[in-house]
Amino acid sequence: MKGPTKDAHKGRPAEGVRMVNPAVECGSTVLFPDYASFRAQNRPWHYGRMGTPTHKALEESLGELEGAEHVSLTGSGLAACTLAILSVVKEGGHLLVTDSAYEPTRAFCDIYLKSLGIETTYFDPHADEAAIRELVRPNTQGIFCESPGSLTFEVQDIPAIVRGAGDIPVIVDNTYGAGVHYKPLELGAAISLQALTKYVGGHSDLLMGAVITRKDLATAVQRTARVLGISVSGKDASLAHRGLRTLHRRLDVHEASGLAVARWLEDRPEIASVLHPGLESHPGHALWARDGTGTNGLFSVIADWEDEATTGRFIDALHYFGLGYSWGGYESLCLPAWPAKVRSAVPWTETRQLLRFHIGLEDVSDLTTDLKNAFDMLKR
Ligand SMILES: *Cc1c(COP(=O)(O)O)cnc(C)c1O
């Protein structure tokens, strides 16, 4: 069964009313049929926080997508990052984190892990096997990667990092790949995680995350989720599953439109460079082509200006591109960012403005016309 067919058919109820979609089961209390079954503690469903068949259907579909049996849902993508990390680290431990990681993931390491006595070392996203070997200490408990970086688009060599890691679990934030274009577990990672908020949700109406785990770490992740009380509503799980139904099809459009707009921007004099792993000009292009199967609508550009006033004028002149956080919805966005503030392993020395674009499902010529009008306005 190919991707779009799986999207359409996975998690369909085999019995009951047989609606096309799994029932939306929400709630806290699950009633036990009698005292003996209450005492036996062996029923599949016994309290809402631990999930319902609605959650299970989504978990199975996500597990199938990324090639794993064990999936834990979380209330946000960031909670998926922190759950994965907390499942592998212990007091007195050490974590390696790519310098390109999503900024709130760094904040969790710098503030919360530090308070537990767990040290974080940030590493060059382009680290190879030997570099990782050198960074690993006797107390290193995990290596956190994000490929490509969701702001700066460095592609990481996950198989090389896995070889350098030895027995240490490698965790990959796979939000960009969305489980479709990148399969970290097949590349040797122990944990893949996603912000379902982005492409799986796909409609900017949902916050959710998923931690997808290799078998040997499943107990650790499930236990950590349970003791932390991590849970999501059945309504939200159903909404995420609805997004999943069209994931491959939507990604096809995001990918084609993203490449078209990125190529159009590459030819503009106002743009110094485009950071998109699907473009031949990108330094990570060959590596992404080796390990991944496609791209999406997300990329950044380095504009040819430095001053923030120009950035403000450009963004305010855009009509179809919204200004806001997140991505992966049906709508286009343009967000300015200043990576120099958050880098520590490899300083970000580019002084010109970085702009991150998300290309939604709108018509490409409407989007390029919008961009052209905003560039023309800068000349006035
Ligand atoms: C958005 C994002 C997250 C966090 O997801 P939320 O649902 O907003 O908490 C984590 N990692 C990456 C790469 C993201 O883009």
The ligand as an SDF file (V2000), in Angstrom:
LIG
                    3D

 15 15  0  0  0  0  0  0  0  0999 V2000
    6.9710   23.8550   15.9370 C   0  0  0  0  0  0  0  0  0  0  0  0
    8.0830   22.9520   16.2600 C   0  0  0  0  0  0  0  0  0  0  0  0
    8.1580   22.3250   17.5050 C   0  0  0  0  0  0  0  0  0  0  0  0
    7.1680   22.6090   18.6010 C   0  0  0  0  0  0  0  0  0  0  0  0
    5.8590   22.3260   18.2750 O   0  0  0  0  0  0  0  0  0  0  0  0
    4.6630   22.9990   19.1030 P   0  0  0  0  0  0  0  0  0  0  0  0
    3.4970   22.1520   18.8040 O   0  0  0  0  0  0  0  0  0  0  0  0
    4.5610   24.4020   18.6340 O   0  0  0  0  0  0  0  0  0  0  0  0
    5.0510   22.9270   20.5660 O   0  0  0  0  0  0  0  0  0  0  0  0
    9.2130   21.4780   17.7300 C   0  0  0  0  0  0  0  0  0  0  0  0
   10.1470   21.2380   16.7980 N   0  0  0  0  0  0  0  0  0  0  0  0
   10.1100   21.8300   15.5920 C   0  0  0  0  0  0  0  0  0  0  0  0
   11.1620   21.5280   14.5940 C   0  0  0  0  0  0  0  0  0  0  0  0
    9.0870   22.7040   15.2810 C   0  0  0  0  0  0  0  0  0  0  0  0
    9.0560   23.2990   14.0910 O   0  0  0  0  0  0  0  0  0  0  0  0
  1  2  1  0
  2  3  1  0
  2 14  2  0
  3  4  1  0
  3 10  2  0
  4  5  1  0
  5  6  1  0
  6  7  2  0
  6  8  1  0
  6  9  1  0
 10 11  1  0
 11 12  2  0
 12 13  1  0
 12 14  1  0
 14 15  1  0
M  END
$$$$
